[in-house]
C-alpha cells in the first residue's frame, strides 16, 4: 500500500520551487494562486532569501503550493489518486495539502485557507517571542517531564526518536543549555513561533471564521489526522480538526503507527521532501520511501507508484 505525505513548516529552502517552474503549466498555476491570495509565490519560491521564507505568512502557502504542484504531476485525476494511494496525511500545515489531494477542499480553497492560517499564526506569534527546537534521541519518559519542568510543550511528537518542543525564546534557550538526559542534540528550528501550543489560540478563532463558508466534501482517499493518527472520513470533521490543530500538538508518531496498521509498503513525500521520509526510514523499516526534491525525482516516483499498485492488485487477487 502506498501512502502520500506532505511536509510541514521548516522544510522550505531558498529557491526550492525554481526547478518546478520548468514544467508545463506550473508557473501559470502558481501565478493564478498568487493573485488569488495576494502573495507572490513565484518570487518567494525562487528568489527570496532564507529569512524572507522563514516568515510564517510566506512559508505556509509556499509549502502547500509546492506539495500540490509536485503531487499533481503524478496523478492525472482524483480517481487516479484514490485508486493508487492507500492513505494520505500531512505534517502540520501539510495537512491542508493532504485535504486538497484527498478531495475535501479544492486546491484554490486550500490555498486561500493556508494564506489565512499563515497570517493568523504569524500575528499570534508576534505577541510573544517564541520558537521551537527539535530534540534528537532520548526516551519520552525522560524527555516529556523535562519539557514540562521548563514550561515547554511537546508540540510535535514525531516518532523515530524525535520530539519538537515549543515555548518562549527564554524557555527554548534554557532547553539548549539543559537538554534532557539521553538526548543527543537540541536543534533550534527555522520557524517564527511556538506552533501547536496555547500561544496559537488566537489563530483558532481566525480559522473558524475562515472555514465557515468553505465548500467541503468527504475525502475520497483515507485521510490520517495529526490530532490522534485516526482515519477521518467526514469532510466537516476533517476541517474542524484542521482548525483546532494549530493550537494542539502534532502526533506524527501516531500517524505512522496508523500507516503501519494499514499495511504501508511504500511512502512518497511531496516537495520539498526529505523530512518525513527520514522519519519513516527509522520508524517504518522495510517501507520503500521516496522524497520529491525536484522534478528529477518524478520518474522514480512513477515507477514506485506503478510497483505499489501492481503489488496491491496481486495481493487482492483471488487465490485459485
C-alpha positions as a Python dict, from the first residue, in 0.01 Angstrom:
ca = {
    (1, 'X'): (0, 0, 0),
    (2, 'X'): (122, 347, -93),
    (3, 'X'): (98, 643, 145),
    (4, 'X'): (134, 1003, 24),
    (5, 'X'): (254, 1261, 277),
    (6, 'X'): (311, 1638, 266),
    (7, 'X'): (580, 1812, 475),
    (8, 'X'): (536, 2093, 727),
    (9, 'X'): (696, 2425, 804),
    (10, 'X'): (1074, 2428, 815),
    (11, 'X'): (1109, 2210, 506),
    (12, 'X'): (1139, 2514, 277),
    (13, 'X'): (1476, 2632, 147),
    (14, 'X'): (1568, 2933, -72),
    (15, 'X'): (1490, 2870, -439),
    (16, 'X'): (1329, 2530, -386),
    (17, 'X'): (1048, 2599, -635),
    (18, 'X'): (1283, 2705, -916),
    (19, 'X'): (1314, 2369, -1100),
    (20, 'X'): (940, 2306, -1081),
    (21, 'X'): (869, 2618, -1288),
    (22, 'X'): (1022, 2446, -1591),
    (23, 'X'): (728, 2204, -1605),
    (24, 'X'): (437, 2294, -1838),
    (25, 'X'): (165, 2496, -1668),
    (26, 'X'): (331, 2520, -1327),
    (27, 'X'): (427, 2886, -1340),
    (28, 'X'): (81, 2980, -1470),
    (29, 'X'): (-85, 2791, -1186),
    (30, 'X'): (141, 2950, -926),
    (31, 'X'): (67, 3296, -1064),
    (32, 'X'): (-307, 3226, -1050),
    (33, 'X'): (-280, 3127, -685),
    (34, 'X'): (-52, 3424, -616),
    (35, 'X'): (-313, 3665, -748),
    (36, 'X'): (-590, 3494, -552),
    (37, 'X'): (-410, 3508, -216),
    (38, 'X'): (-210, 3830, -273),
    (39, 'X'): (129, 3665, -228),
    (40, 'X'): (392, 3627, -500),
    (41, 'X'): (463, 3255, -474),
    (42, 'X'): (694, 3261, -775),
    (43, 'X'): (915, 3529, -622),
    (44, 'X'): (926, 3374, -277),
    (45, 'X'): (982, 3025, -413),
    (46, 'X'): (1266, 3122, -644),
    (47, 'X'): (1439, 3446, -540),
    (48, 'X'): (1364, 3514, -174),
    (49, 'X'): (1631, 3453, 89),
    (50, 'X'): (1614, 3227, 393),
    (51, 'X'): (1489, 3500, 627),
    (52, 'X'): (1206, 3601, 392),
    (53, 'X'): (1071, 3248, 357),
    (54, 'X'): (1104, 3186, 730),
    (55, 'X'): (809, 3424, 772),
    (56, 'X'): (511, 3207, 867),
    (57, 'X'): (275, 3400, 641),
    (58, 'X'): (504, 3321, 345),
    (59, 'X'): (631, 2973, 433),
    (60, 'X'): (295, 2809, 480),
    (61, 'X'): (141, 2898, 141),
    (62, 'X'): (470, 2809, -29),
    (63, 'X'): (470, 2464, 125),
    (64, 'X'): (110, 2384, 37),
    (65, 'X'): (161, 2513, -317),
    (66, 'X'): (474, 2301, -367),
    (67, 'X'): (304, 1989, -230),
    (68, 'X'): (11, 2036, -467),
    (69, 'X'): (224, 2122, -769),
    (70, 'X'): (458, 1826, -723),
    (71, 'X'): (188, 1569, -646),
    (72, 'X'): (-37, 1678, -931),
    (73, 'X'): (244, 1573, -1166),
    (74, 'X'): (194, 1212, -1056),
    (75, 'X'): (-182, 1166, -1060),
    (76, 'X'): (-399, 1279, -1352),
    (77, 'X'): (-734, 1284, -1171),
    (78, 'X'): (-895, 1231, -830),
    (79, 'X'): (-989, 878, -939),
    (80, 'X'): (-628, 814, -1037),
    (81, 'X'): (-512, 931, -693),
    (82, 'X'): (-771, 732, -498),
    (83, 'X'): (-705, 414, -697),
    (84, 'X'): (-329, 424, -635),
    (85, 'X'): (-288, 589, -294),
    (86, 'X'): (-400, 391, 9),
    (87, 'X'): (-385, 683, 254),
    (88, 'X'): (-266, 1042, 275),
    (89, 'X'): (-153, 1274, 552),
    (90, 'X'): (34, 1597, 603),
    (91, 'X'): (256, 1719, 884),
    (92, 'X'): (113, 2037, 1039),
    (93, 'X'): (47, 2280, 751),
    (94, 'X'): (95, 1984, 517),
    (95, 'X'): (-248, 1869, 636),
    (96, 'X'): (-405, 2137, 416),
    (97, 'X'): (-228, 1996, 111),
    (98, 'X'): (-345, 1646, 207),
    (99, 'X'): (-701, 1778, 245),
    (100, 'X'): (-688, 1908, -113),
    (101, 'X'): (-524, 1596, -252),
    (102, 'X'): (-795, 1377, -96),
    (103, 'X'): (-1073, 1597, -233),
    (104, 'X'): (-1204, 1757, 87),
    (105, 'X'): (-1100, 2103, -33),
    (106, 'X'): (-1032, 2236, -379),
    (107, 'X'): (-676, 2346, -449),
    (108, 'X'): (-797, 2706, -458),
    (109, 'X'): (-977, 2673, -123),
    (110, 'X'): (-671, 2513, 35),
    (111, 'X'): (-451, 2799, -88),
    (112, 'X'): (-693, 3058, 43),
    (113, 'X'): (-716, 2884, 379),
    (114, 'X'): (-342, 2840, 419),
    (115, 'X'): (-293, 3209, 348),
    (116, 'X'): (-536, 3293, 629),
    (117, 'X'): (-370, 3032, 851),
    (118, 'X'): (-22, 3171, 792),
    (119, 'X'): (-127, 3530, 858),
    (120, 'X'): (-321, 3436, 1171),
    (121, 'X'): (-37, 3228, 1313),
    (122, 'X'): (219, 3498, 1231),
    (123, 'X'): (2, 3751, 1414),
    (124, 'X'): (-29, 3520, 1715),
    (125, 'X'): (346, 3457, 1713),
    (126, 'X'): (417, 3831, 1720),
    (127, 'X'): (257, 3871, 2064),
    (128, 'X'): (546, 3697, 2243),
    (129, 'X'): (891, 3595, 2120),
    (130, 'X'): (856, 3220, 2084),
    (131, 'X'): (1017, 2935, 1896),
    (132, 'X'): (1064, 2561, 1856),
    (133, 'X'): (1352, 2316, 1889),
    (134, 'X'): (1390, 1952, 1788),
    (135, 'X'): (1521, 1703, 2042),
    (136, 'X'): (1700, 1414, 1876),
    (137, 'X'): (1719, 1088, 2066),
    (138, 'X'): (1615, 1032, 2422),
    (139, 'X'): (1338, 843, 2596),
    (140, 'X'): (990, 1000, 2600),
    (141, 'X'): (956, 904, 2966),
    (142, 'X'): (1256, 1129, 3038),
    (143, 'X'): (1205, 1399, 2774),
    (144, 'X'): (840, 1487, 2839),
    (145, 'X'): (875, 1555, 3215),
    (146, 'X'): (1191, 1759, 3143),
    (147, 'X'): (998, 1976, 2897),
    (148, 'X'): (717, 2021, 3147),
    (149, 'X'): (961, 2141, 3412),
    (150, 'X'): (1090, 2404, 3170),
    (151, 'X'): (734, 2514, 3079),
    (152, 'X'): (771, 2384, 2723),
    (153, 'X'): (510, 2200, 2515),
    (154, 'X'): (588, 1882, 2314),
    (155, 'X'): (436, 2043, 2004),
    (156, 'X'): (539, 1770, 1759),
    (157, 'X'): (574, 1410, 1874),
    (158, 'X'): (728, 1281, 1553),
    (159, 'X'): (834, 930, 1646),
    (160, 'X'): (1169, 778, 1548),
    (161, 'X'): (1330, 943, 1850),
    (162, 'X'): (1229, 1300, 1766),
    (163, 'X'): (1017, 1541, 1971),
    (164, 'X'): (984, 1911, 1890),
    (165, 'X'): (945, 2141, 2189),
    (166, 'X'): (783, 2484, 2169),
    (167, 'X'): (765, 2782, 2401),
    (168, 'X'): (909, 3124, 2469),
    (169, 'X'): (1256, 3221, 2349),
    (170, 'X'): (1379, 3204, 2709),
    (171, 'X'): (1240, 2853, 2755),
    (172, 'X'): (1399, 2733, 2431),
    (173, 'X'): (1733, 2885, 2539),
    (174, 'X'): (1705, 2703, 2872),
    (175, 'X'): (1642, 2376, 2688),
    (176, 'X'): (1951, 2423, 2470),
    (177, 'X'): (2158, 2480, 2785),
    (178, 'X'): (1995, 2196, 2977),
    (179, 'X'): (1893, 1913, 2747),
    (180, 'X'): (1723, 1601, 2884),
    (181, 'X'): (1941, 1308, 2983),
    (182, 'X'): (1991, 1073, 2688),
    (183, 'X'): (1909, 1335, 2423),
    (184, 'X'): (2184, 1361, 2161),
    (185, 'X'): (2113, 1710, 2035),
    (186, 'X'): (1874, 2003, 2068),
    (187, 'X'): (1834, 2185, 1734),
    (188, 'X'): (1650, 2522, 1722),
    (189, 'X'): (1419, 2526, 1419),
    (190, 'X'): (1381, 2791, 1150),
    (191, 'X'): (1026, 2880, 1242),
    (192, 'X'): (887, 3205, 1375),
    (193, 'X'): (665, 3089, 1660),
    (194, 'X'): (557, 2826, 1911),
    (195, 'X'): (318, 2647, 1680),
    (196, 'X'): (73, 2386, 1808),
    (197, 'X'): (68, 2536, 2158),
    (198, 'X'): (-158, 2770, 2356),
    (199, 'X'): (39, 3060, 2203),
    (200, 'X'): (-156, 2994, 1881),
    (201, 'X'): (-503, 3013, 2039),
    (202, 'X'): (-589, 3347, 1867),
    (203, 'X'): (-535, 3180, 1528),
    (204, 'X'): (-805, 2921, 1603),
    (205, 'X'): (-1076, 3188, 1608),
    (206, 'X'): (-949, 3335, 1282),
    (207, 'X'): (-959, 2995, 1113),
    (208, 'X'): (-1307, 2919, 1246),
    (209, 'X'): (-1428, 3229, 1064),
    (210, 'X'): (-1227, 3144, 752),
    (211, 'X'): (-1377, 2795, 723),
    (212, 'X'): (-1738, 2885, 798),
    (213, 'X'): (-1832, 2930, 431),
    (214, 'X'): (-1599, 2674, 271),
    (215, 'X'): (-1735, 2413, 33),
    (216, 'X'): (-1629, 2080, 186),
    (217, 'X'): (-1651, 1721, 60),
    (218, 'X'): (-1577, 1390, 229),
    (219, 'X'): (-1227, 1264, 140),
    (220, 'X'): (-1211, 1017, -149),
    (221, 'X'): (-895, 858, -4),
    (222, 'X'): (-822, 758, 355),
    (223, 'X'): (-705, 1063, 547),
    (224, 'X'): (-490, 1025, 859),
    (225, 'X'): (-522, 1309, 1111),
    (226, 'X'): (-238, 1475, 1305),
    (227, 'X'): (-461, 1504, 1611),
    (228, 'X'): (-451, 1136, 1704),
    (229, 'X'): (-344, 936, 1399),
    (230, 'X'): (-703, 834, 1333),
    (231, 'X'): (-872, 799, 994),
    (232, 'X'): (-1122, 1076, 923),
    (233, 'X'): (-1399, 1005, 673),
    (234, 'X'): (-1609, 1319, 722),
    (235, 'X'): (-1503, 1633, 540),
    (236, 'X'): (-1664, 1856, 801),
    (237, 'X'): (-1482, 1681, 1085),
    (238, 'X'): (-1158, 1697, 889),
    (239, 'X'): (-1185, 2075, 855),
    (240, 'X'): (-1272, 2112, 1223),
    (241, 'X'): (-958, 1919, 1307),
    (242, 'X'): (-751, 2143, 1077),
    (243, 'X'): (-877, 2447, 1268),
    (244, 'X'): (-808, 2311, 1616),
    (245, 'X'): (-473, 2160, 1522),
    (246, 'X'): (-291, 2493, 1509),
    (247, 'X'): (-307, 2512, 1890),
    (248, 'X'): (-261, 2142, 1967),
    (249, 'X'): (33, 1901, 1935),
    (250, 'X'): (106, 1715, 1611),
    (251, 'X'): (111, 1339, 1673),
    (252, 'X'): (306, 1224, 1370),
    (253, 'X'): (416, 920, 1566),
    (254, 'X'): (53, 806, 1579),
    (255, 'X'): (10, 880, 1208),
    (256, 'X'): (300, 646, 1129),
    (257, 'X'): (151, 380, 1357),
    (258, 'X'): (-168, 404, 1151),
    (259, 'X'): (27, 374, 826),
    (260, 'X'): (182, 57, 964),
    (261, 'X'): (-154, -82, 1075),
    (262, 'X'): (-296, -15, 728),
    (263, 'X'): (-14, -219, 572),
    (264, 'X'): (203, 54, 420),
    (265, 'X'): (475, -77, 188),
    (266, 'X'): (574, 247, 11),
    (267, 'X'): (569, 617, 103),
    (268, 'X'): (614, 923, -118),
    (269, 'X'): (672, 1268, 31),
    (270, 'X'): (560, 1569, -171),
    (271, 'X'): (800, 1855, -238),
    (272, 'X'): (1003, 1982, -66),
    (273, 'X'): (1052, 1625, 51),
    (274, 'X'): (1306, 1479, 289),
    (275, 'X'): (1194, 1534, 647),
    (276, 'X'): (907, 1285, 662),
    (277, 'X'): (1085, 1020, 459),
    (278, 'X'): (1372, 1048, 706),
    (279, 'X'): (1135, 976, 994),
    (280, 'X'): (973, 689, 803),
    (281, 'X'): (1308, 523, 735),
    (282, 'X'): (1367, 500, 1109),
    (283, 'X'): (1012, 426, 1228),
    (284, 'X'): (887, 209, 939),
    (285, 'X'): (1172, -29, 850),
    (286, 'X'): (1117, -217, 527),
    (287, 'X'): (891, 52, 378),
    (288, 'X'): (1021, 195, 50),
    (289, 'X'): (1042, 573, 66),
    (290, 'X'): (1087, 847, -192),
    (291, 'X'): (1114, 1222, -140),
    (292, 'X'): (1019, 1460, -419),
    (293, 'X'): (1302, 1711, -400),
    (294, 'X'): (1292, 1820, -765),
    (295, 'X'): (1127, 1718, -1094),
    (296, 'X'): (1419, 1479, -1142),
    (297, 'X'): (1251, 1254, -885),
    (298, 'X'): (921, 1223, -1073),
    (299, 'X'): (1017, 925, -1290),
    (300, 'X'): (1131, 727, -987),
    (301, 'X'): (808, 820, -810),
    (302, 'X'): (601, 699, -1106),
    (303, 'X'): (788, 369, -1101),
    (304, 'X'): (729, 330, -728),
    (305, 'X'): (358, 407, -772),
    (306, 'X'): (326, 150, -1051),
    (307, 'X'): (506, -116, -849),
    (308, 'X'): (299, -46, -538),
    (309, 'X'): (-23, -61, -743),
    (310, 'X'): (81, -389, -902),
    (311, 'X'): (169, -539, -564),
    (312, 'X'): (-165, -426, -418),
    (313, 'X'): (-354, -575, -711),
    (314, 'X'): (-165, -902, -681),
    (315, 'X'): (-229, -913, -308),
    (316, 'X'): (-603, -864, -354),
    (317, 'X'): (-639, -1115, -639),
    (318, 'X'): (-838, -1430, -557),
    (319, 'X'): (-639, -1744, -489),
    (320, 'X'): (-742, -2042, -706),
}
